[in-house]
Amino acid sequence: MIRTRLTILGFFQFFVWGAWLITIGTYCFNAKGWTGAQFGAIFSTLALSSLFMPAVTGIIADRWLNAERLYGILHILYGLVLFYVPYVNDPETLYYVIFAAMIFYMPTISLSNSISFTILKNNNYDVVKSFPPIRVWGTVGFIVAMWITNLTGSKANANQFIIAAIAAIALGIYAFTLPKCAPQNALKKDAGWMEQLGLTAFKLLANKRMFLFFFFSMFLGAALQLTNMYGDSYLDDFKRFPEYADSLVVKYSTIIMSISQISETLFILTIPFFLRRFGIKQVMLFSMIAWVLRFGLFAFGDPGSGLWMIVLSCVVYGMAFDFFNISGSLFVESNTDPSIRSSAQGLFMMMTNGVGAYLGSKVSGLVIDSYFTIAENGEKDWSGIWKSFSLYALVIAILFAVLFKSDDKTRHVQGGVPVH
């Protein structure tokens, strides 16, 4: 019963994000006709909120308010903000609306994990065995939301946000029925502000190997945003070509993109084998090569004879995402002192979902506007866009192979949970 209730929590945690995350680009580009820079700014709010909100809400949950109640409040507020999106008709206003939504949503990702861990432990479950099957349902929720958005004809209109809003408010109310997760007061009363905000791990940057790891984490965090921002918009834009206008790829672009998440659930299962067989550096290199293929296959694919490239691009996404995020988390786990391990994981997330995601969102929008958009009609050179992204990933892979050294401690780590 406990695991079932947490499975419902995990499913809707990512359902309320998946309903619009992959299709907001289609909404902004294809429905609203906004520029790459305008959309890049809007998408960057995910990263900006990740820089500070998880730490702030973590302090609140640790010291003052039950985690499940804080979680419920945040989701209700998130849903209320999304209800306002259909009334927004300019990118400047939508920037602030999505920013507000992300301030409420982004910290719930880590809170949902904390709630699950606490409830499982309190009910004498083995967290290592019980949590991964629960977490996989989060990816399933993301996929289901994408399908619903596509099949209801909502990928290019504001209904995608309404779907997410209704589910988010329902999830917020549901959270109040969960077993209590009271504040643990884990922080010492005399802890300094650096410790309270989880910033002590910054001293890891003084170590060359750790500095390089977090440095490359930032650039791969940017790569993840590129595929989330532009993937669905790219597929939907094939409708400009008469021979592809009625193709399944155009009609069901979001469902095609969901192959990426399906692949992700499968590659999770291969991580232990690859880590034991190849070690952390090689596994992370596999991830980077997969990013090269992810973007490169999109560059040459089309809904006709090149459909196999689009599908294969979605398949290799599972390796690109999982092999970096999971192996990176395990690298942090096995290469940091226990006293700062949580802070180090927070730093890893900040560099990927925060700094890297922000740079990827902003810079990609400017590059697309400057070099890959036809001024006369606003059409985008998608082949050129994906080729440039693929070249970017290739340069990062080469630099990583040359500069990064690892002693492969992660070959001996048995656990690990992916984080979106």
C-alpha positions as CSV (number, residue, x, y, z in Angstrom):
1,M,0.0,0.0,0.0
2,I,2.8,2.4,0.9
3,R,4.7,1.7,-2.3
4,T,1.5,2.1,-4.3
5,R,0.9,5.5,-2.8
6,L,4.4,6.6,-3.5
7,T,4.2,5.2,-7.1
8,I,1.2,7.5,-7.6
9,L,3.2,10.4,-6.2
10,G,6.1,9.6,-8.5
11,F,3.9,9.2,-11.6
12,F,2.2,12.6,-11.3
13,Q,5.4,14.4,-10.2
14,F,6.7,14.1,-13.7
15,F,3.2,14.0,-15.4
16,V,2.6,17.6,-14.5
17,W,5.9,18.6,-16.1
18,G,5.8,16.3,-19.2
19,A,2.5,17.7,-20.3
20,W,4.2,20.8,-21.5
21,L,8.0,20.6,-21.2
22,I,8.7,19.0,-24.6
23,T,5.9,20.9,-26.4
24,I,6.4,24.5,-25.1
25,G,8.8,25.0,-28.0
26,T,6.1,24.1,-30.5
27,Y,3.8,26.5,-28.7
28,C,6.2,29.4,-28.7
29,F,7.7,28.9,-32.1
30,N,5.0,27.4,-34.3
31,A,1.9,28.8,-32.6
32,K,3.0,32.2,-31.3
33,G,5.8,32.8,-33.8
34,W,8.3,34.1,-31.2
35,T,12.0,34.2,-31.8
36,G,14.7,31.8,-30.6
37,A,16.0,34.4,-28.2
38,Q,12.6,35.0,-26.7
39,F,11.9,31.3,-26.3
40,G,15.4,30.7,-24.9
41,A,14.8,33.3,-22.2
42,I,11.5,31.7,-21.3
43,F,13.1,28.2,-21.1
44,S,16.0,29.5,-19.1
45,T,13.7,30.1,-16.1
46,L,13.9,26.3,-15.4
47,A,17.6,26.8,-14.8
48,L,17.3,30.0,-12.9
49,S,14.9,28.5,-10.4
50,S,17.2,25.5,-10.0
51,L,20.0,27.7,-8.8
52,F,18.3,28.6,-5.5
53,M,14.9,27.1,-4.9
54,P,15.8,23.5,-4.0
55,A,18.2,24.8,-1.3
56,V,15.6,27.2,0.1
57,T,12.9,24.6,0.3
58,G,15.3,22.1,1.7
59,I,16.0,24.3,4.7
60,I,12.3,24.9,5.2
61,A,11.5,21.1,5.1
62,D,14.5,20.4,7.4
63,R,13.6,22.9,10.1
64,W,10.1,24.2,10.0
65,L,7.4,22.5,7.9
66,N,6.5,18.9,7.1
67,A,8.0,17.9,3.7
68,E,4.7,16.5,2.4
69,R,2.8,19.7,3.3
70,L,5.4,21.9,1.7
71,Y,5.3,19.7,-1.4
72,G,1.5,19.9,-1.6
73,I,1.5,23.7,-1.2
74,L,4.1,24.1,-3.9
75,H,2.2,21.9,-6.4
76,I,-1.0,23.8,-5.8
77,L,0.7,27.1,-6.4
78,Y,2.4,25.7,-9.5
79,G,-1.0,24.6,-10.9
80,L,-2.6,28.0,-10.2
81,V,0.2,29.8,-12.1
82,L,-0.2,27.5,-15.1
83,F,-3.9,28.3,-15.3
84,Y,-2.8,31.8,-16.2
85,V,-0.7,30.9,-19.2
86,P,-3.6,30.9,-21.8
87,Y,-4.2,34.6,-21.0
88,V,-0.6,35.6,-21.9
89,N,0.1,36.8,-25.4
90,D,3.6,38.2,-25.3
91,P,6.9,36.5,-24.5
92,E,8.0,39.0,-21.9
93,T,5.0,38.3,-19.7
94,L,5.2,34.5,-20.3
95,Y,8.8,34.7,-19.1
96,Y,7.7,35.8,-15.7
97,V,4.7,33.5,-15.6
98,I,6.9,30.4,-16.4
99,F,9.5,31.7,-14.0
100,A,7.0,31.8,-11.2
101,A,5.7,28.3,-12.1
102,M,9.3,26.9,-12.1
103,I,10.0,28.5,-8.7
104,F,7.2,26.4,-7.3
105,Y,7.9,23.2,-9.3
106,M,11.6,22.7,-9.5
107,P,12.1,22.1,-5.7
108,T,9.4,19.5,-5.7
109,I,11.7,17.1,-7.7
110,S,14.1,16.7,-4.8
111,L,11.3,17.0,-2.2
112,S,9.5,14.0,-3.9
113,N,12.6,11.9,-3.5
114,S,13.0,13.0,0.2
115,I,9.4,12.2,0.9
116,S,9.7,8.8,-0.6
117,F,12.9,8.0,1.2
118,T,11.5,9.1,4.5
119,I,8.2,7.2,4.2
120,L,10.0,4.0,3.0
121,K,12.4,4.1,5.9
122,N,9.7,4.8,8.4
123,N,7.9,1.7,7.2
124,N,11.0,-0.5,7.3
125,Y,11.4,-0.9,3.5
126,D,14.8,-1.4,1.9
127,V,15.2,1.9,0.1
128,V,17.8,0.6,-2.4
129,K,15.4,-2.1,-3.6
130,S,12.1,-0.3,-3.2
131,F,12.8,3.2,-4.6
132,P,14.1,2.5,-8.2
133,P,10.8,0.8,-9.3
134,I,8.9,3.7,-7.8
135,R,11.1,6.2,-9.6
136,V,10.7,4.5,-13.0
137,W,7.0,5.3,-12.8
138,G,8.0,9.0,-12.8
139,T,9.3,8.5,-16.3
140,V,6.1,6.6,-17.3
141,G,4.1,9.6,-16.0
142,F,6.2,11.9,-18.2
143,I,5.5,9.7,-21.2
144,V,1.8,9.4,-20.6
145,A,1.5,13.2,-20.2
146,M,3.3,13.7,-23.6
147,W,0.9,11.3,-25.3
148,I,-2.2,13.0,-23.8
149,T,-0.9,16.4,-24.9
150,N,-0.4,15.1,-28.4
151,L,-3.5,13.0,-28.8
152,T,-5.8,15.8,-27.5
153,G,-4.4,18.2,-30.1
154,S,-2.8,20.4,-27.4
155,K,0.8,20.4,-28.4
156,A,0.6,23.8,-30.2
157,N,-1.9,25.5,-27.9
158,A,-2.3,26.5,-24.2
159,N,-4.3,23.4,-23.3
160,Q,-1.1,21.6,-22.5
161,F,-0.7,23.9,-19.5
162,I,-4.3,23.4,-18.4
163,I,-3.7,19.6,-18.4
164,A,-0.6,20.1,-16.2
165,A,-2.4,22.6,-13.9
166,I,-5.4,20.3,-13.2
167,A,-3.0,17.3,-12.4
168,A,-0.7,19.5,-10.3
169,I,-3.5,20.8,-8.1
170,A,-4.9,17.3,-7.7
171,L,-1.3,16.1,-6.8
172,G,-1.0,18.9,-4.3
173,I,-4.2,17.9,-2.5
174,Y,-3.1,14.2,-2.6
175,A,0.2,15.1,-0.9
176,F,-1.6,16.2,2.2
177,T,-3.0,12.6,2.7
178,L,0.5,11.1,2.8
179,P,2.2,9.9,6.0
180,K,3.8,12.8,7.9
181,C,7.4,13.7,7.1
182,A,8.3,15.9,10.0
183,P,11.3,18.3,10.1
184,Q,14.4,16.5,11.2
185,N,16.3,19.6,12.4
186,A,19.4,17.9,11.0
187,L,21.4,21.2,10.8
188,K,23.4,22.2,13.8
189,K,22.2,25.4,15.5
190,D,25.6,27.0,15.1
191,A,25.9,26.0,11.4
192,G,27.1,28.9,9.2
193,W,25.1,30.2,6.3
194,M,27.3,28.4,3.8
195,E,26.5,25.0,5.5
196,Q,22.8,25.9,5.7
197,L,22.5,26.6,2.0
198,G,24.5,23.5,1.1
199,L,27.4,25.5,-0.4
200,T,30.2,23.8,1.5
201,A,30.8,21.5,-1.4
202,F,32.2,24.4,-3.4
203,K,35.6,23.6,-1.9
204,L,35.6,20.6,-4.1
205,L,36.3,22.9,-7.0
206,A,39.8,23.4,-5.7
207,N,40.5,19.8,-6.7
208,K,41.5,19.6,-10.4
209,R,39.7,16.4,-11.1
210,M,36.5,17.5,-9.4
211,F,36.7,20.9,-11.0
212,L,36.9,19.2,-14.5
213,F,34.0,16.9,-13.6
214,F,31.7,19.8,-12.6
215,F,33.0,21.9,-15.6
216,F,31.9,19.2,-18.1
217,S,28.7,18.6,-16.1
218,M,27.8,22.2,-16.9
219,F,28.3,21.7,-20.7
220,L,26.3,18.4,-20.7
221,G,23.5,20.1,-18.8
222,A,23.3,22.5,-21.6
223,A,23.1,19.7,-24.1
224,L,20.1,18.2,-22.3
225,Q,18.2,21.6,-22.6
226,L,18.8,21.7,-26.4
227,T,16.9,18.5,-27.0
228,N,14.1,19.4,-24.6
229,M,13.7,22.9,-26.1
230,Y,13.7,22.2,-29.8
231,G,13.0,18.5,-30.4
232,D,9.2,18.6,-30.8
233,S,9.2,22.0,-32.6
234,Y,11.7,20.5,-35.1
235,L,9.4,17.5,-35.9
236,D,6.3,19.6,-36.0
237,D,8.0,22.0,-38.5
238,F,8.1,19.4,-41.2
239,K,4.5,20.3,-41.9
240,R,6.0,23.2,-44.0
241,F,7.0,20.5,-46.6
242,P,3.9,19.3,-48.6
243,E,5.4,15.7,-48.9
244,Y,5.5,15.5,-45.1
245,A,2.6,17.6,-44.0
246,D,0.3,14.6,-43.3
247,S,3.0,12.3,-42.0
248,L,2.8,10.5,-38.7
249,V,5.8,12.3,-37.5
250,V,4.1,15.7,-37.9
251,K,0.7,14.5,-36.5
252,Y,2.3,12.6,-33.6
253,S,5.6,14.4,-33.0
254,T,5.2,14.4,-29.3
255,I,4.6,10.6,-29.3
256,I,7.6,10.1,-31.5
257,M,9.7,12.2,-29.0
258,S,8.4,10.0,-26.1
259,I,10.5,7.2,-27.6
260,S,13.3,9.0,-25.9
261,Q,11.8,8.6,-22.5
262,I,10.9,5.0,-23.2
263,S,14.5,4.3,-24.1
264,E,15.5,6.1,-20.9
265,T,13.6,3.5,-18.8
266,L,15.4,0.7,-20.6
267,F,19.0,2.1,-20.4
268,I,18.6,2.6,-16.6
269,L,18.8,-1.2,-16.3
270,T,22.1,-1.4,-18.2
271,I,24.0,1.1,-16.0
272,P,25.4,-1.5,-13.4
273,F,26.8,-3.7,-16.2
274,F,28.4,-0.8,-18.1
275,L,30.0,0.8,-15.0
276,R,31.5,-2.6,-13.9
277,R,32.7,-3.3,-17.4
278,F,34.0,0.0,-18.5
279,G,34.3,2.4,-15.5
280,I,33.0,5.9,-15.1
281,K,35.1,7.8,-17.6
282,Q,34.2,5.5,-20.5
283,V,30.5,5.4,-19.5
284,M,30.4,9.2,-19.5
285,L,32.2,9.2,-22.9
286,F,29.5,6.9,-24.2
287,S,27.0,9.5,-23.0
288,M,28.8,12.3,-24.9
289,I,29.1,10.2,-28.1
290,A,25.3,9.4,-27.7
291,W,24.7,13.2,-27.6
292,V,26.7,13.6,-30.9
293,L,24.5,10.9,-32.5
294,R,21.3,12.3,-30.9
295,F,21.8,15.7,-32.6
296,G,23.5,14.4,-35.8
297,L,20.7,11.9,-36.6
298,F,18.2,14.7,-36.2
299,A,20.2,16.8,-38.7
300,F,19.9,14.2,-41.5
301,G,16.6,12.6,-40.6
302,D,13.1,13.3,-42.1
303,P,9.6,11.7,-41.9
304,G,10.2,9.8,-45.2
305,S,13.2,7.7,-46.0
306,G,15.1,9.3,-43.0
307,L,12.5,8.2,-40.4
308,W,14.8,5.6,-39.1
309,M,17.3,8.3,-38.2
310,I,14.7,10.2,-36.1
311,V,13.7,7.0,-34.3
312,L,17.3,6.0,-33.7
313,S,18.0,9.5,-32.4
314,C,15.3,9.0,-29.8
315,V,16.7,5.6,-28.9
316,V,20.2,6.8,-28.2
317,Y,18.8,9.6,-26.1
318,G,18.3,7.0,-23.3
319,M,22.0,6.4,-23.3
320,A,22.9,10.1,-23.5
321,F,20.7,11.0,-20.6
322,D,21.1,8.0,-18.2
323,F,24.8,7.4,-18.7
324,F,25.6,10.9,-17.8
325,N,23.1,11.6,-15.0
326,I,23.4,8.3,-13.2
327,S,27.1,7.8,-13.6
328,G,27.7,11.4,-12.7
329,S,25.7,11.0,-9.5
330,L,27.6,7.8,-8.6
331,F,30.9,9.6,-9.3
332,V,30.0,12.3,-6.8
333,E,28.8,9.6,-4.3
334,S,32.1,7.7,-4.5
335,N,34.5,10.6,-4.6
336,T,33.4,12.9,-1.9
337,D,33.6,12.9,1.9
338,P,30.3,11.7,3.6
339,S,30.2,15.0,5.5
340,I,29.6,17.0,2.3
341,R,28.1,14.3,0.1
342,S,24.6,15.8,0.0
343,S,26.0,19.3,-0.7
344,A,28.1,17.8,-3.5
345,Q,25.1,16.2,-5.1
346,G,23.4,19.6,-4.9
347,L,26.4,21.2,-6.6
348,F,26.2,18.5,-9.3
349,M,22.5,19.3,-9.9
350,M,23.2,23.1,-9.8
351,M,25.9,22.8,-12.5
352,T,23.6,20.7,-14.8
353,N,20.1,21.9,-14.2
354,G,21.2,25.4,-13.1
355,V,24.2,26.9,-14.7
356,G,24.5,24.5,-17.7
357,A,20.8,24.6,-18.5
358,Y,20.7,28.4,-18.3
359,L,23.6,28.8,-20.7
360,G,22.2,26.2,-23.0
361,S,18.8,28.0,-23.1
362,K,20.1,31.5,-23.6
363,V,23.0,30.9,-26.0
364,S,21.2,28.4,-28.2
365,G,18.4,30.9,-28.7
366,L,20.8,33.7,-29.7
367,V,22.7,31.3,-32.0
368,I,19.6,30.1,-33.8
369,D,18.4,33.7,-34.3
370,S,21.7,34.9,-35.6
371,Y,22.8,32.0,-37.9
372,F,19.9,29.6,-38.5
373,T,16.8,31.7,-39.0
374,I,15.7,33.1,-42.3
375,A,15.0,36.8,-41.7
376,E,12.3,37.1,-44.4
377,N,9.9,34.5,-43.1
378,G,11.3,33.3,-39.7
379,E,11.8,29.7,-40.9
380,K,14.5,27.7,-39.2
381,D,17.4,25.8,-40.8
382,W,16.9,22.8,-38.6
383,S,19.6,20.7,-40.3
384,G,22.1,23.4,-39.6
385,I,20.9,23.8,-36.0
386,W,21.3,20.1,-35.2
387,K,24.7,19.9,-37.0
388,S,26.0,22.7,-34.8
389,F,24.7,21.1,-31.7
390,S,26.3,17.8,-32.7
391,L,29.6,19.5,-33.3
392,Y,29.3,21.1,-29.9
393,A,28.8,17.7,-28.2
394,L,31.8,16.2,-30.2
395,V,34.1,19.0,-29.0
396,I,33.1,18.4,-25.4
397,A,33.6,14.7,-25.8
398,I,37.1,15.1,-27.2
399,L,38.1,17.6,-24.5
400,F,36.7,15.3,-21.8
401,A,38.6,12.3,-23.2
402,V,41.9,14.2,-23.1
403,L,41.6,16.2,-19.9
404,F,39.6,14.1,-17.4
405,K,41.2,11.4,-15.3
406,S,39.4,8.9,-13.1
407,D,40.4,6.1,-10.7
408,D,37.1,4.3,-11.4
409,K,35.9,4.1,-7.8
410,T,32.4,3.9,-9.2
411,R,33.1,0.3,-10.4
412,H,32.4,-0.7,-6.8
413,V,29.2,1.4,-6.2
414,Q,26.1,-0.7,-6.2
415,G,23.3,1.9,-6.0
416,G,22.2,5.0,-7.9
417,V,19.0,6.8,-8.8
418,P,18.4,9.0,-11.9
419,V,17.3,12.6,-11.5
420,H,15.5,14.5,-14.3
